């Protein structure tokens, strides 16, 4: 049976949704009506929203985006493995593992403290500069390694926060039942911790998908670099708009899914 409070909350949500829809519609309508009135709108429209150029370059941008997807596909699992190893190393309690714990801490501090693009330049240009034979001088390899190093550091901290969120009593209870420290971590702590940090890591992997475009600065012809090539050939910025649309089609659903996971996690805790 529906209670008065539930009826009231339903009405409030409906009212809030109507207000949000009305205000959003008003803003969109204002933009549609006012932006074309700007003195330079026609020039901007020709430079950024040229339909003929969009139709001509979009298939090439989609094809270049496959490289972004490929780089993401081989970086993501390696990031997950390295991040998990770093998080576990930082959680080691035995004094004998102090050097390993300090090394993991130093790794995380260094690569969290450096901008992604700087790491890409340092690794992407520095390592091939050693004169390595092919294919070991490939910017695809060292650019991907740059992303792996930086994102593993961030992801490791997220996983570690999940490990720290598990109450100490669960670790004590597992040890009292005869489980070793390793088994406690494997069977009790990590399964709960990883479930808790999935939404946060989803946001990191969404950011990774976008940052793959930064590899274009050291050579790979992915979607951002391909858009730049088209822009130079046609003296028009529309290819950049096409690249932006492709990224949005991928990242917006992923972002909404991450928000859904966070909301569901919040509901489960209450």
N, C-alpha and C positions, 0 to 999 in steps of 0.2 A: 504494500500500500504506500502511495506517495505521501510523504509528510509535508507539512507547511514549509519547512525549511528547504526541502528539495524543490518545491514549486517556486519559492522565492529566488533560490539560486539559479534556477532555469530561466526565470524572467530577467534576472540581472545579466546573465550571460547573453541572452537574446538582445537585450537593450544595448549592451556593450558592443556586440557584433554589428548591430545596425549603425551605431555611432561611428565605429571604425570604418565600416564600408562607406558611409556617407562622406566622412572627412577625406578618406583616400580617393574617392571618386571626384571630390571637389578639387583636390590638388592635381590629379591627372588632367581634369578638364581645363584647369587654369594653365597648365603647361602646354597642352595641345593648342589652346587658343592664343596664348601670349608669346610663346617662343617664336612661332613664324612671323610675328610682328617685329622682331628685332631687325635692325638695319642690315646686319651681315648674315641673315639666315640663309639666303640663297647661295652665298659663297660656301657656307658651312655644309649645306645640303649637297652641293656638288663635290666637295672635298671628302666628306665622310659617309654620305648616304647615296652614292651613285649606284642605281639598280643594275645597270649594264655591267659595270665592273664587278659588283658583288656576284652576279650570276656567273661571270667568267672566271673568277678566282676562287669561289667557294669550294668547288670540287678539289682543287689543288691543296687548299687549306685542310680539308678533311683528310686527304691522303697524308699530308705532313703530320697531322695530329696523331696518326697511327704510331709514329715514332715516339711521341710523348707518352702514349699509352704503353708502348713496349718498354720504355725506360722506367716508367712507374711500376710496371708488372715485375721487372726483375729487381728493382730497388726495394719494394715494399716487404717481401719476405725476408730479405737480408737485414733490413732495418729491424724487423720484429725479432729476429734471432739475436742480433747483436745487442739490442736494447734489453731483452730479457736477460742475457748474460751479464750485462752491466748492472742491471737492477739487483740480480742475485748476488753479484760480487759486492755490491754496496751493503747488502743485508747480512753478510757473513759475520757471525758473532765470535768465532774462534780467533784468539789472538794470533795464532800461527798464520792466519790469512790476512793479517794487517797490510802487508805490501800489496796484495791483490786489491784490497778494498781501497787503499790510497791511490793505486793506479787507475781504478775505475772512477774514483772521485775526480782525479786530475783530468782524465779524458772528458768527462761530462762538463767540468768547469771550462775547459779550453774551448770545446766545440759549441757550447751554449753561449760563450762570450764572443764568438766571432760571427760577423754577418755571413749569410750563406754565399753571397756573391764573392766575398773575399776568399773564402775557402775554395770556391770553384776556380778562381784565378790562380791561387797558390798551388793547388793540386793539379788543376787542369793544364797549366803551363809549366809548372815546376818539374813534375815527374817526367813528362815527355822530353823535357830539356836535358835529361840525363843521357839521351841518345839511345834509348831502348829500341830494339828491332820491332818490326810489325809482328803481330797486332798490338803489342804492349805499349805503343806510343799513341794509341787511339784516344781521342777526346771523349768518346762514348764511355770508355772504361773509367777514365779518371774523373770525368764529370759526374758519372754515376756514383763513384766512390765518395766524392765530395758530399753529395746529397745523403748518402748512407751514413757518413760520419756525423754530420750535423743533426739529422733527424733521429738517429739512434740515441744521441745524447738527450734530446728533448723527450723522446718516447720512454727512455729509461727512467727519467725522473717521474713521469706520469705513472709508470708501473710501480716504482718505489713508493709513491704516495698511496697507491692501492694496497701494497704490502703493509705499509704503516697503518692503514685504516682498519686492518684486522685486529681485533682486541687481543691483548697479550694473553688473556685467559685461555684462548683457543690454542695457542702455542703451548702453554703450560699443561693444558688438558691432554694434548696429543703426546707430549713427552711423558706424562704420568702413565699413559697407556702403553708405554714401551716403544714408541716410535722414535727413530733417530731424528737428528736435526734435519738431515736431508729429506727423509720421508715426511716429516712435518711440513717442510716447505713445499714438497711436491704434491702431497695429497690433501693438505688442509689449507695452507696459506694461499698458494698460487691460484688454485681454481676459483677461490672467492675474489682474490685481488684482481685477476684478469677480467672477470665479469664486471667488476665495478668500474674499471677504467676503459672499457670498450668505447663509450661515447666520446670521452676526451681524446682517445687515440684516433677515432674517426675524424675528428676535426684536424688533427695533425696530418693525417693522410690526405685529406682534402687540400690542405696547404701544400703538401708535397706535389700533388698533381699540378698545381699552378706553378710551383717553383721549378719544375722540370724545364720550363721555358727559359730559365736563366742559363741553361747549358748552351743556348745559342751563342752566347758571348765567346765561347771557346771553339766553336766550329760546327756542331751538329745542326743540320737543316731541319729543325722541327717547325711547329706551326708559327711560332713568333718570328723566327728567322725567315720562313717562307713568306709571311705577310710583309716583312721588310723588303724582300726581293720584289714582290709585286708592287709595293709602294714606290720603289725606285724606278721600276719599269714603266709604270703608268702615271707617275706623279700624282698619286691620289691615296688618301688615307682609308678608303673604304675597306681594303683587306684587313686592316687592324680591327675594324668593327666586326667583320666576319669572324676573325679569330676570337674576339671577345664573346660573341654569341655562342661559339662552340664550347668555350670554357664554361659559360653560364649554364648551358644545357646539361653539362656533366656535374658541375659543382652544386647547383641549387638543389636538385633532388637529394644529393648526398648530404648536404647541410641539413635539409629538412628531416632526413632519416636520422641523422645524429641527434637533432633536437628531440625527435620522437623517442629515441632510446633514453635520453636524459630524463624526459618527462616520465616515461614508464618506470625508470629506475627510482625516481623521486616518489612516485605513487607506491611502489613496492615497499619503500622504507617507512611510509607513513601508515 
